[in-house]
Structure formats: structure tokens, C-alpha cells
Amino acid sequence: MNNWDFRCIECHQRLRIARHGICSRCFNRLEITPYCGCCGALLVDNHHHCGECLKNEPKWHRMVLASRYSMPMTKWIHQFKFQGQYWLDRPLARLLLLAIKNAQREHGLILPEVILPVPLYWLRYWKRGFNQAELLAIYLAKWLNIPIDTQSLKRVHNTCSQRELTAVQRRHNLKDAFRYQPIFPYQRIAIIDDVVTTGSTLNAICSELLKQGAKEIQVWTLARA
């Protein structure tokens, strides 16, 4: 029901179900395709691994993504992350929830013990006013009944923006950027990030998690660029 006349975040048409945030027509515009359940590469059919991740194996084990990094997802993420439209957290988190449910069916995904949002350095958090990954994680933790941990994983260095860096520069930029001191010996962990590009940030985080005994690391993301 929609007694309060809530509108679609994209086309602004009245929603039949207010909590969805996105109408079916705009949802169908998303580029949702089969993908590799390990690295997220675009595939013709869903598979657990592909030639790309066998050649450049990521440090995580499973990936869940809601869409390719194309319109309208790119627009929504940019509005959410850089234009302060933090109220987009619920509809975007719901898109990721649908992707997780689909991964359980299509990829045999087993839900983790804990959710860890990719942390921001304190200064960037202060300037932005929120951590977009944490906002997504809060909803998913509630809907999936999985605890969220925002204390064990910290970004301890104020790295520069990754957007304009090469893959080699990204790896160097992230050296010793994260510290993981688990409050509980988690074995199966899901890391939440808004967008995955080269995977350098996630690989840096996963290295720290693996050092502390993590056995399976999942990456949950809105989009794979």
C-alpha cells in the first residue's frame, strides 16, 4: 500500500508498494545479467568461477552484485554517495537484498555469520556525514537477521581517492590502509561496498581478514564496474 503517495526515485511515478522505492518499469531498466559467482565478471550463464578469476584470482571467495555499473544504477549511486541523498539507502539496499536472494538460488550462496561494511577514514566520514556502505549494511543486517560489525575493521590511513588511479597505484595507495581486529573469530564474512571496480580495496581488506582466520569472504555490492 502507498497511503502517503511515495514516488519512484527515478521516474517519480506513484508507487503501488511504498517501501520498494523503485517502480517495476525503472527496475527493469537495470542491467541485470548472469555473472561469475566469484569475481563478478559478465557471463552468458551463471557459474561459480570463470577464466578471468582463475587468471587473476581475487582474495575473496564469492561475489553478489545487483547490477552492472550502468544507467540508471550509476545515477542512483552517484546521488546517494556524492550528492547527500542518503534516503536512497533503503531502495538501494532492497536491490542488493534481491540479488542476495537470487544468489542463494542460482549460486548456492550460504549466508555469512557477520556483515562488515567497507569503512571510511574518520575525516572522510566527517566530511560526507555518513558511510554509504554502512547504511546499506544496516538494512541488510535487519532483513537477513545477520549481525553487523562496524568495530572490527578500520581504515587507519587517509588514502587518496581511488577513482583516478591505475591498478598499480591503487594497490600502493591501499598498502597498510586497513586494520582488522575481530571482536569474534568469524569464519564466514560478507563485506559490503557500493561499487567494485578493480577490486584493490577489497583485496586489501580480504588480506587482513584472511590473516585473522577468515575461511570464506563474500563481497556484496550494488554494481560491478
C-alpha positions as CSV (number, residue, x, y, z in Angstrom):
1,M,0.0,0.0,0.0
2,N,1.0,3.6,-0.5
3,N,-1.2,5.9,1.6
4,W,1.5,8.6,1.7
5,D,1.8,8.9,-2.0
6,F,5.5,7.8,-2.2
7,R,7.1,8.1,-5.6
8,C,9.7,6.2,-7.6
9,I,13.2,7.6,-7.0
10,E,13.8,7.7,-10.8
11,C,10.5,8.5,-12.7
12,H,8.6,9.9,-9.8
13,Q,5.5,7.9,-10.6
14,R,3.3,6.9,-7.7
15,L,4.4,3.5,-6.2
16,R,2.0,0.7,-5.6
17,I,4.2,-0.5,-2.7
18,A,5.8,2.4,-1.0
19,R,8.7,0.6,0.7
20,H,10.1,-0.6,-2.7
21,G,11.2,2.9,-3.6
22,I,11.6,1.9,-7.3
23,C,8.8,1.1,-9.7
24,S,8.8,-2.1,-11.8
25,R,9.4,-0.1,-15.0
26,C,12.6,1.5,-13.7
27,F,13.7,-1.7,-12.1
28,N,13.5,-3.4,-15.5
29,R,15.9,-0.8,-16.9
30,L,18.7,-2.1,-14.7
31,E,21.4,-4.2,-16.4
32,I,20.9,-7.5,-14.5
33,T,22.8,-10.3,-16.2
34,P,24.3,-13.7,-15.3
35,Y,27.8,-13.3,-13.7
36,C,30.6,-15.2,-12.2
37,G,29.8,-16.0,-8.6
38,C,33.5,-15.5,-7.7
39,C,34.8,-12.3,-9.4
40,G,31.5,-10.9,-10.8
41,A,32.6,-11.0,-14.5
42,L,29.8,-10.8,-17.0
43,L,28.9,-14.3,-18.3
44,V,26.3,-15.9,-20.6
45,D,25.2,-18.2,-17.7
46,N,25.7,-18.1,-14.0
47,H,28.8,-20.0,-12.9
48,H,30.9,-20.3,-9.7
49,H,34.1,-19.4,-11.5
50,C,35.3,-18.1,-14.8
51,G,38.5,-17.8,-16.8
52,E,39.1,-14.3,-15.5
53,C,39.0,-15.1,-11.8
54,L,41.2,-18.2,-12.4
55,K,43.7,-16.0,-14.2
56,N,43.5,-13.1,-11.7
57,E,42.1,-14.8,-8.6
58,P,40.6,-12.4,-6.1
59,K,41.3,-12.7,-2.4
60,W,37.6,-13.1,-1.7
61,H,35.6,-16.3,-2.4
62,R,32.1,-15.2,-3.5
63,M,30.5,-12.1,-5.0
64,V,26.9,-10.9,-5.1
65,L,26.0,-7.9,-7.3
66,A,22.7,-6.2,-8.0
67,S,23.5,-4.8,-11.4
68,R,26.2,-3.9,-13.9
69,Y,27.7,-0.4,-13.4
70,S,25.4,1.4,-16.0
71,M,22.4,3.7,-16.0
72,P,20.3,4.1,-14.0
73,M,22.3,2.4,-11.3
74,T,25.3,4.8,-11.9
75,K,23.0,7.8,-11.4
76,W,21.5,6.4,-8.2
77,I,24.8,5.5,-6.6
78,H,26.2,9.0,-7.5
79,Q,23.2,10.7,-6.0
80,F,23.5,8.5,-2.9
81,K,27.2,8.8,-2.4
82,F,28.2,12.3,-3.6
83,Q,25.0,14.4,-3.5
84,G,24.0,13.6,0.0
85,Q,20.8,11.8,-0.9
86,Y,21.2,9.3,1.9
87,W,17.5,8.4,1.9
88,L,18.3,6.3,-1.2
89,D,19.8,3.7,1.2
90,R,16.6,1.7,1.6
91,P,15.7,1.2,-2.1
92,L,19.3,0.5,-3.0
93,A,19.7,-1.9,-0.1
94,R,16.5,-3.7,-1.3
95,L,18.1,-4.1,-4.8
96,L,21.0,-5.8,-3.1
97,L,18.7,-8.0,-1.0
98,L,17.0,-9.2,-4.2
99,A,20.4,-10.0,-5.6
100,I,21.4,-12.0,-2.4
101,K,18.2,-14.0,-2.6
102,N,18.8,-14.7,-6.2
103,A,22.4,-15.8,-5.5
104,Q,21.1,-18.2,-2.9
105,R,19.0,-19.8,-5.7
106,E,21.4,-19.5,-8.6
107,H,24.9,-19.7,-7.0
108,G,24.2,-21.8,-3.9
109,L,25.2,-18.9,-1.7
110,I,25.3,-19.6,2.1
111,L,24.6,-16.6,4.2
112,P,27.5,-15.3,6.4
113,E,27.9,-15.0,10.1
114,V,28.5,-11.3,10.0
115,I,28.4,-8.2,7.7
116,L,31.3,-5.8,7.6
117,P,30.7,-2.5,5.7
118,V,33.9,-1.1,4.0
119,P,35.0,1.6,6.4
120,L,35.7,5.2,5.7
121,Y,38.6,7.1,7.2
122,W,37.3,9.3,10.0
123,L,38.0,12.6,8.2
124,R,36.1,11.5,5.0
125,Y,33.2,10.2,7.2
126,W,33.1,13.6,8.9
127,K,33.0,15.5,5.6
128,R,30.4,13.2,4.0
129,G,28.3,12.8,7.1
130,F,27.7,9.0,6.6
131,N,29.3,5.8,5.3
132,Q,27.2,4.6,2.3
133,A,28.3,1.0,2.8
134,E,27.2,1.1,6.4
135,L,23.8,2.5,5.6
136,L,23.2,-0.4,3.2
137,A,24.6,-2.9,5.7
138,I,22.2,-1.7,8.4
139,Y,19.1,-2.6,6.3
140,L,20.5,-5.9,5.1
141,A,21.5,-7.0,8.6
142,K,17.9,-6.3,9.8
143,W,16.2,-8.0,6.8
144,L,18.5,-11.1,6.8
145,N,18.9,-11.3,10.6
146,I,22.7,-11.2,10.5
147,P,24.8,-9.1,12.9
148,I,26.6,-6.1,11.5
149,D,30.1,-5.3,12.9
150,T,31.4,-1.7,12.4
151,Q,34.2,-2.0,15.0
152,S,36.5,-4.8,14.0
153,L,37.5,-3.4,10.6
154,K,39.0,0.1,10.5
155,R,40.6,2.3,7.8
156,V,43.7,3.6,9.6
157,H,45.2,5.7,6.8
158,N,43.6,8.6,4.9
159,T,44.2,7.3,1.4
160,C,43.6,9.5,-1.6
161,S,40.6,8.8,-3.9
162,Q,40.9,5.7,-6.0
163,R,38.9,6.9,-9.0
164,E,41.8,8.5,-11.0
165,L,44.5,5.9,-10.1
166,T,45.8,3.0,-12.1
167,A,45.5,-0.6,-10.8
168,V,49.2,-0.5,-9.6
169,Q,48.7,3.0,-8.0
170,R,45.6,1.7,-6.3
171,R,47.4,-1.2,-4.7
172,H,50.2,1.1,-3.5
173,N,47.7,3.6,-2.2
174,L,46.0,1.0,-0.1
175,K,49.1,-0.5,1.5
176,D,48.5,-0.9,5.2
177,A,45.4,1.2,4.9
178,F,43.1,-1.3,6.9
179,R,43.4,-2.9,10.3
180,Y,41.2,-5.9,11.3
181,Q,41.0,-6.8,14.9
182,P,37.9,-9.1,15.2
183,I,35.8,-9.0,18.3
184,F,34.7,-12.5,17.5
185,P,36.5,-15.3,15.4
186,Y,34.2,-15.0,12.4
187,Q,34.7,-17.7,9.8
188,R,32.2,-16.6,7.1
189,I,32.1,-12.9,6.4
190,A,30.3,-10.6,4.0
191,I,31.9,-7.3,3.0
192,I,29.6,-4.6,1.7
193,D,30.7,-1.9,-0.8
194,D,28.7,0.2,-3.1
195,V,30.8,-0.3,-6.3
196,V,33.6,-2.7,-7.2
197,T,36.0,-1.6,-9.9
198,T,39.5,-3.1,-9.9
199,G,38.9,-4.8,-6.5
200,S,42.0,-3.3,-5.0
201,T,40.2,-2.0,-1.9
202,L,38.5,-5.4,-1.3
203,N,41.7,-7.3,-1.8
204,A,43.5,-5.2,0.7
205,I,40.7,-5.8,3.2
206,C,40.5,-9.5,2.5
207,S,44.2,-9.9,3.1
208,E,43.7,-8.6,6.6
209,L,40.7,-10.9,7.2
210,L,42.5,-13.9,6.0
211,K,45.4,-13.2,8.3
212,Q,42.9,-13.4,11.2
213,G,41.5,-16.8,10.2
214,A,38.5,-16.0,8.0
215,K,37.6,-19.1,5.9
216,E,35.1,-17.6,3.4
217,I,34.8,-14.0,2.4
218,Q,31.8,-12.8,0.4
219,V,31.6,-9.4,-1.4
220,W,28.1,-7.9,-1.7
221,T,27.9,-4.8,-4.0
222,L,25.4,-2.8,-5.8
223,A,27.4,-2.8,-9.0
224,R,30.5,-4.2,-10.7
225,A,32.2,-1.8,-13.0
